[in-house]
Amino acid sequence: MADSAVLVGGPDDLSDRIVAAPAPGEDLKIPHRGGYEHFKPTSRRQDSPQGQLPVYEWWERTEIAE
């Protein structure tokens, strides 16, 4: 099981593209600029300095309710 995941898509200014991986099959929700960027798992893997990591693809943004 990978400890990290690669994020693809989403905002260009998202600083971290390798993040801690959630439990298998779970989505990732990354806080960013007053909201959350949501990433879904894919079946793809990508080479990284940490080895082959699962790829999570951006699918939506939600705002944080005030």
PDB file as gemmi writes it, atoms N, CA and C in Angstrom:
CRYST1    1.000    1.000    1.000  90.00  90.00  90.00 P 1                      
ATOM      1  N   MET A   1       0.851  -1.179   0.000  1.00  0.00           N  
ATOM      2  CA  MET A   1       0.000   0.000   0.000  1.00  0.00           C  
ATOM      3  C   MET A   1       0.896   1.241   0.000  1.00  0.00           C  
ATOM      4  N   ALA A   2       0.572   2.218  -0.821  1.00  0.00           N  
ATOM      5  CA  ALA A   2       1.354   3.449  -0.897  1.00  0.00           C  
ATOM      6  C   ALA A   2       1.000   4.367   0.272  1.00  0.00           C  
ATOM      7  N   ASP A   3       2.017   5.071   0.779  1.00  0.00           N  
ATOM      8  CA  ASP A   3       1.787   6.052   1.836  1.00  0.00           C  
ATOM      9  C   ASP A   3       1.487   7.421   1.258  1.00  0.00           C  
ATOM     10  N   SER A   4       1.732   7.589  -0.032  1.00  0.00           N  
ATOM     11  CA  SER A   4       1.546   8.872  -0.699  1.00  0.00           C  
ATOM     12  C   SER A   4       0.765   8.680  -1.987  1.00  0.00           C  
ATOM     13  N   ALA A   5       0.271   9.798  -2.516  1.00  0.00           N  
ATOM     14  CA  ALA A   5      -0.477   9.792  -3.770  1.00  0.00           C  
ATOM     15  C   ALA A   5      -0.084  11.017  -4.580  1.00  0.00           C  
ATOM     16  N   VAL A   6      -0.256  10.920  -5.899  1.00  0.00           N  
ATOM     17  CA  VAL A   6       0.025  12.027  -6.812  1.00  0.00           C  
ATOM     18  C   VAL A   6      -1.305  12.668  -7.211  1.00  0.00           C  
ATOM     19  N   LEU A   7      -1.352  14.013  -7.151  1.00  0.00           N  
ATOM     20  CA  LEU A   7      -2.545  14.759  -7.563  1.00  0.00           C  
ATOM     21  C   LEU A   7      -2.345  15.288  -8.970  1.00  0.00           C  
ATOM     22  N   VAL A   8      -3.344  15.098  -9.845  1.00  0.00           N  
ATOM     23  CA  VAL A   8      -3.304  15.656 -11.194  1.00  0.00           C  
ATOM     24  C   VAL A   8      -4.552  16.500 -11.408  1.00  0.00           C  
ATOM     25  N   GLY A   9      -4.390  17.578 -12.172  1.00  0.00           N  
ATOM     26  CA  GLY A   9      -5.502  18.484 -12.440  1.00  0.00           C  
ATOM     27  C   GLY A   9      -5.676  19.478 -11.302  1.00  0.00           C  
ATOM     28  N   GLY A  10      -6.761  20.228 -11.376  1.00  0.00           N  
ATOM     29  CA  GLY A  10      -7.031  21.226 -10.352  1.00  0.00           C  
ATOM     30  C   GLY A  10      -6.259  22.509 -10.585  1.00  0.00           C  
ATOM     31  N   PRO A  11      -6.233  23.384  -9.590  1.00  0.00           N  
ATOM     32  CA  PRO A  11      -5.589  24.689  -9.754  1.00  0.00           C  
ATOM     33  C   PRO A  11      -4.084  24.583  -9.983  1.00  0.00           C  
ATOM     34  N   ASP A  12      -3.581  25.454 -10.844  1.00  0.00           N  
ATOM     35  CA  ASP A  12      -2.149  25.472 -11.136  1.00  0.00           C  
ATOM     36  C   ASP A  12      -1.322  25.856  -9.913  1.00  0.00           C  
ATOM     37  N   ASP A  13      -1.903  26.636  -8.984  1.00  0.00           N  
ATOM     38  CA  ASP A  13      -1.127  27.105  -7.832  1.00  0.00           C  
ATOM     39  C   ASP A  13      -1.230  26.187  -6.613  1.00  0.00           C  
ATOM     40  N   LEU A  14      -1.753  24.981  -6.797  1.00  0.00           N  
ATOM     41  CA  LEU A  14      -1.772  24.002  -5.706  1.00  0.00           C  
ATOM     42  C   LEU A  14      -0.329  23.588  -5.446  1.00  0.00           C  
ATOM     43  N   SER A  15       0.175  23.850  -4.248  1.00  0.00           N  
ATOM     44  CA  SER A  15       1.612  23.713  -3.992  1.00  0.00           C  
ATOM     45  C   SER A  15       2.095  22.276  -3.913  1.00  0.00           C  
ATOM     46  N   ASP A  16       1.361  21.401  -3.262  1.00  0.00           N  
ATOM     47  CA  ASP A  16       1.819  20.021  -3.100  1.00  0.00           C  
ATOM     48  C   ASP A  16       1.106  19.101  -4.075  1.00  0.00           C  
ATOM     49  N   ARG A  17       1.871  18.383  -4.876  1.00  0.00           N  
ATOM     50  CA  ARG A  17       1.296  17.423  -5.825  1.00  0.00           C  
ATOM     51  C   ARG A  17       1.503  15.990  -5.370  1.00  0.00           C  
ATOM     52  N   ILE A  18       2.334  15.787  -4.336  1.00  0.00           N  
ATOM     53  CA  ILE A  18       2.458  14.480  -3.694  1.00  0.00           C  
ATOM     54  C   ILE A  18       2.010  14.667  -2.252  1.00  0.00           C  
ATOM     55  N   VAL A  19       0.964  13.942  -1.875  1.00  0.00           N  
ATOM     56  CA  VAL A  19       0.336  14.114  -0.558  1.00  0.00           C  
ATOM     57  C   VAL A  19       0.153  12.754   0.106  1.00  0.00           C  
ATOM     58  N   ALA A  20      -0.205  12.784   1.390  1.00  0.00           N  
ATOM     59  CA  ALA A  20      -0.504  11.541   2.104  1.00  0.00           C  
ATOM     60  C   ALA A  20      -1.732  10.889   1.465  1.00  0.00           C  
ATOM     61  N   ALA A  21      -1.645   9.595   1.251  1.00  0.00           N  
ATOM     62  CA  ALA A  21      -2.746   8.852   0.615  1.00  0.00           C  
ATOM     63  C   ALA A  21      -3.814   8.509   1.652  1.00  0.00           C  
ATOM     64  N   PRO A  22      -5.078   8.604   1.258  1.00  0.00           N  
ATOM     65  CA  PRO A  22      -6.150   8.168   2.146  1.00  0.00           C  
ATOM     66  C   PRO A  22      -6.277   6.641   2.102  1.00  0.00           C  
ATOM     67  N   ALA A  23      -7.238   6.106   2.832  1.00  0.00           N  
ATOM     68  CA  ALA A  23      -7.517   4.674   2.758  1.00  0.00           C  
ATOM     69  C   ALA A  23      -7.910   4.331   1.322  1.00  0.00           C  
ATOM     70  N   PRO A  24      -7.614   3.126   0.859  1.00  0.00           N  
ATOM     71  CA  PRO A  24      -7.947   2.743  -0.518  1.00  0.00           C  
ATOM     72  C   PRO A  24      -9.420   3.000  -0.843  1.00  0.00           C  
ATOM     73  N   GLY A  25      -9.648   3.625  -2.020  1.00  0.00           N  
ATOM     74  CA  GLY A  25     -11.001   3.896  -2.486  1.00  0.00           C  
ATOM     75  C   GLY A  25     -11.598   5.203  -2.000  1.00  0.00           C  
ATOM     76  N   GLU A  26     -10.958   5.867  -1.021  1.00  0.00           N  
ATOM     77  CA  GLU A  26     -11.490   7.133  -0.511  1.00  0.00           C  
ATOM     78  C   GLU A  26     -11.010   8.303  -1.360  1.00  0.00           C  
ATOM     79  N   ASP A  27     -11.851   9.358  -1.426  1.00  0.00           N  
ATOM     80  CA  ASP A  27     -11.482  10.592  -2.108  1.00  0.00           C  
ATOM     81  C   ASP A  27     -10.546  11.407  -1.222  1.00  0.00           C  
ATOM     82  N   LEU A  28      -9.830  12.339  -1.851  1.00  0.00           N  
ATOM     83  CA  LEU A  28      -8.985  13.294  -1.138  1.00  0.00           C  
ATOM     84  C   LEU A  28      -9.651  14.658  -1.164  1.00  0.00           C  
ATOM     85  N   LYS A  29      -9.579  15.387  -0.052  1.00  0.00           N  
ATOM     86  CA  LYS A  29     -10.125  16.740   0.035  1.00  0.00           C  
ATOM     87  C   LYS A  29      -9.001  17.623   0.570  1.00  0.00           C  
ATOM     88  N   ILE A  30      -8.514  18.529  -0.286  1.00  0.00           N  
ATOM     89  CA  ILE A  30      -7.360  19.372   0.041  1.00  0.00           C  
ATOM     90  C   ILE A  30      -7.823  20.811   0.279  1.00  0.00           C  
ATOM     91  N   PRO A  31      -7.580  21.384   1.483  1.00  0.00           N  
ATOM     92  CA  PRO A  31      -7.920  22.794   1.698  1.00  0.00           C  
ATOM     93  C   PRO A  31      -7.057  23.689   0.808  1.00  0.00           C  
ATOM     94  N   HIS A  32      -7.701  24.672   0.150  1.00  0.00           N  
ATOM     95  CA  HIS A  32      -6.961  25.542  -0.775  1.00  0.00           C  
ATOM     96  C   HIS A  32      -7.766  26.807  -1.043  1.00  0.00           C  
ATOM     97  N   ARG A  33      -7.159  27.977  -0.805  1.00  0.00           N  
ATOM     98  CA  ARG A  33      -7.755  29.292  -1.124  1.00  0.00           C  
ATOM     99  C   ARG A  33      -9.211  29.421  -0.674  1.00  0.00           C  
ATOM    100  N   GLY A  34      -9.509  29.136   0.588  1.00  0.00           N  
ATOM    101  CA  GLY A  34     -10.848  29.344   1.113  1.00  0.00           C  
ATOM    102  C   GLY A  34     -11.863  28.290   0.698  1.00  0.00           C  
ATOM    103  N   GLY A  35     -11.397  27.166   0.210  1.00  0.00           N  
ATOM    104  CA  GLY A  35     -12.293  26.091  -0.189  1.00  0.00           C  
ATOM    105  C   GLY A  35     -11.573  24.765  -0.134  1.00  0.00           C  
ATOM    106  N   TYR A  36     -12.142  23.783  -0.796  1.00  0.00           N  
ATOM    107  CA  TYR A  36     -11.532  22.460  -0.867  1.00  0.00           C  
ATOM    108  C   TYR A  36     -11.466  22.015  -2.321  1.00  0.00           C  
ATOM    109  N   GLU A  37     -10.330  21.427  -2.675  1.00  0.00           N  
ATOM    110  CA  GLU A  37     -10.170  20.788  -3.974  1.00  0.00           C  
ATOM    111  C   GLU A  37     -10.373  19.294  -3.750  1.00  0.00           C  
ATOM    112  N   HIS A  38     -11.249  18.686  -4.541  1.00  0.00           N  
ATOM    113  CA  HIS A  38     -11.590  17.276  -4.377  1.00  0.00           C  
ATOM    114  C   HIS A  38     -10.949  16.446  -5.485  1.00  0.00           C  
ATOM    115  N   PHE A  39     -10.332  15.338  -5.084  1.00  0.00           N  
ATOM    116  CA  PHE A  39      -9.649  14.439  -6.005  1.00  0.00           C  
ATOM    117  C   PHE A  39     -10.180  13.028  -5.800  1.00  0.00           C  
ATOM    118  N   LYS A  40     -10.436  12.336  -6.917  1.00  0.00           N  
ATOM    119  CA  LYS A  40     -10.924  10.950  -6.885  1.00  0.00           C  
ATOM    120  C   LYS A  40      -9.802   9.995  -7.289  1.00  0.00           C  
ATOM    121  N   PRO A  41      -9.785   8.799  -6.698  1.00  0.00           N  
ATOM    122  CA  PRO A  41      -8.767   7.833  -7.093  1.00  0.00           C  
ATOM    123  C   PRO A  41      -8.979   7.353  -8.526  1.00  0.00           C  
ATOM    124  N   THR A  42      -7.895   7.033  -9.199  1.00  0.00           N  
ATOM    125  CA  THR A  42      -7.948   6.447 -10.539  1.00  0.00           C  
ATOM    126  C   THR A  42      -7.254   5.090 -10.473  1.00  0.00           C  
ATOM    127  N   SER A  43      -7.270   4.378 -11.555  1.00  0.00           N  
ATOM    128  CA  SER A  43      -6.549   3.096 -11.611  1.00  0.00           C  
ATOM    129  C   SER A  43      -5.103   3.297 -12.045  1.00  0.00           C  
ATOM    130  N   ARG A  44      -4.724   4.545 -12.340  1.00  0.00           N  
ATOM    131  CA  ARG A  44      -3.372   4.833 -12.834  1.00  0.00           C  
ATOM    132  C   ARG A  44      -2.363   4.928 -11.687  1.00  0.00           C  
ATOM    133  N   ARG A  45      -1.099   4.752 -12.050  1.00  0.00           N  
ATOM    134  CA  ARG A  45       0.020   4.945 -11.138  1.00  0.00           C  
ATOM    135  C   ARG A  45       1.046   5.803 -11.869  1.00  0.00           C  
ATOM    136  N   GLN A  46       1.836   6.558 -11.119  1.00  0.00           N  
ATOM    137  CA  GLN A  46       2.816   7.457 -11.730  1.00  0.00           C  
ATOM    138  C   GLN A  46       4.146   7.321 -11.011  1.00  0.00           C  
ATOM    139  N   ASP A  47       5.235   7.340 -11.797  1.00  0.00           N  
ATOM    140  CA  ASP A  47       6.571   7.318 -11.208  1.00  0.00           C  
ATOM    141  C   ASP A  47       6.828   8.621 -10.476  1.00  0.00           C  
ATOM    142  N   SER A  48       7.486   8.530  -9.332  1.00  0.00           N  
ATOM    143  CA  SER A  48       7.864   9.702  -8.546  1.00  0.00           C  
ATOM    144  C   SER A  48       9.165   9.383  -7.829  1.00  0.00           C  
ATOM    145  N   PRO A  49       9.767  10.360  -7.168  1.00  0.00           N  
ATOM    146  CA  PRO A  49      10.967  10.065  -6.377  1.00  0.00           C  
ATOM    147  C   PRO A  49      10.704   9.027  -5.278  1.00  0.00           C  
ATOM    148  N   GLN A  50       9.443   8.847  -4.906  1.00  0.00           N  
ATOM    149  CA  GLN A  50       9.076   7.872  -3.873  1.00  0.00           C  
ATOM    150  C   GLN A  50       8.666   6.524  -4.469  1.00  0.00           C  
ATOM    151  N   GLY A  51       8.847   6.352  -5.748  1.00  0.00           N  
ATOM    152  CA  GLY A  51       8.441   5.121  -6.423  1.00  0.00           C  
ATOM    153  C   GLY A  51       7.127   5.320  -7.150  1.00  0.00           C  
ATOM    154  N   GLN A  52       6.472   4.238  -7.537  1.00  0.00           N  
ATOM    155  CA  GLN A  52       5.184   4.330  -8.237  1.00  0.00           C  
ATOM    156  C   GLN A  52       4.083   4.632  -7.218  1.00  0.00           C  
ATOM    157  N   LEU A  53       3.346   5.701  -7.467  1.00  0.00           N  
ATOM    158  CA  LEU A  53       2.285   6.124  -6.551  1.00  0.00           C  
ATOM    159  C   LEU A  53       0.938   6.130  -7.259  1.00  0.00           C  
ATOM    160  N   PRO A  54      -0.139   5.918  -6.510  1.00  0.00           N  
ATOM    161  CA  PRO A  54      -1.474   6.009  -7.101  1.00  0.00           C  
ATOM    162  C   PRO A  54      -1.770   7.451  -7.513  1.00  0.00           C  
ATOM    163  N   VAL A  55      -2.542   7.605  -8.591  1.00  0.00           N  
ATOM    164  CA  VAL A  55      -2.905   8.919  -9.113  1.00  0.00           C  
ATOM    165  C   VAL A  55      -4.335   9.250  -8.699  1.00  0.00           C  
ATOM    166  N   TYR A  56      -4.506  10.458  -8.170  1.00  0.00           N  
ATOM    167  CA  TYR A  56      -5.828  10.999  -7.835  1.00  0.00           C  
ATOM    168  C   TYR A  56      -6.081  12.181  -8.759  1.00  0.00           C  
ATOM    169  N   GLU A  57      -7.256  12.206  -9.383  1.00  0.00           N  
ATOM    170  CA  GLU A  57      -7.582  13.221 -10.381  1.00  0.00           C  
ATOM    171  C   GLU A  57      -8.607  14.206  -9.823  1.00  0.00           C  
ATOM    172  N   TRP A  58      -8.353  15.502 -10.074  1.00  0.00           N  
ATOM    173  CA  TRP A  58      -9.250  16.557  -9.614  1.00  0.00           C  
ATOM    174  C   TRP A  58     -10.615  16.402 -10.264  1.00  0.00           C  
ATOM    175  N   TRP A  59     -11.685  16.633  -9.479  1.00  0.00           N  
ATOM    176  CA  TRP A  59     -13.025  16.564 -10.075  1.00  0.00           C  
ATOM    177  C   TRP A  59     -13.934  17.704  -9.657  1.00  0.00           C  
ATOM    178  N   GLU A  60     -13.670  18.409  -8.535  1.00  0.00           N  
ATOM    179  CA  GLU A  60     -14.495  19.569  -8.214  1.00  0.00           C  
ATOM    180  C   GLU A  60     -13.867  20.388  -7.109  1.00  0.00           C  
ATOM    181  N   ARG A  61     -14.402  21.598  -6.950  1.00  0.00           N  
ATOM    182  CA  ARG A  61     -14.016  22.501  -5.872  1.00  0.00           C  
ATOM    183  C   ARG A  61     -15.279  22.860  -5.105  1.00  0.00           C  
ATOM    184  N   THR A  62     -15.172  22.913  -3.787  1.00  0.00           N  
ATOM    185  CA  THR A  62     -16.266  23.401  -2.962  1.00  0.00           C  
ATOM    186  C   THR A  62     -15.748  24.536  -2.097  1.00  0.00           C  
ATOM    187  N   GLU A  63     -16.638  25.446  -1.740  1.00  0.00           N  
ATOM    188  CA  GLU A  63     -16.288  26.580  -0.886  1.00  0.00           C  
ATOM    189  C   GLU A  63     -16.524  26.214   0.571  1.00  0.00           C  
ATOM    190  N   ILE A  64     -15.731  26.804   1.465  1.00  0.00           N  
ATOM    191  CA  ILE A  64     -15.931  26.617   2.892  1.00  0.00           C  
ATOM    192  C   ILE A  64     -17.052  27.561   3.326  1.00  0.00           C  
ATOM    193  N   ALA A  65     -18.071  27.009   3.963  1.00  0.00           N  
ATOM    194  CA  ALA A  65     -19.202  27.826   4.439  1.00  0.00           C  
ATOM    195  C   ALA A  65     -18.757  28.713   5.582  1.00  0.00           C  
ATOM    196  N   GLU A  66     -19.218  29.957   5.569  1.00  0.00           N  
ATOM    197  CA  GLU A  66     -18.843  30.887   6.632  1.00  0.00           C  
ATOM    198  C   GLU A  66     -19.964  31.086   7.610  1.00  0.00           C  
TER     199      GLU A  66                                                      
END                                                                             
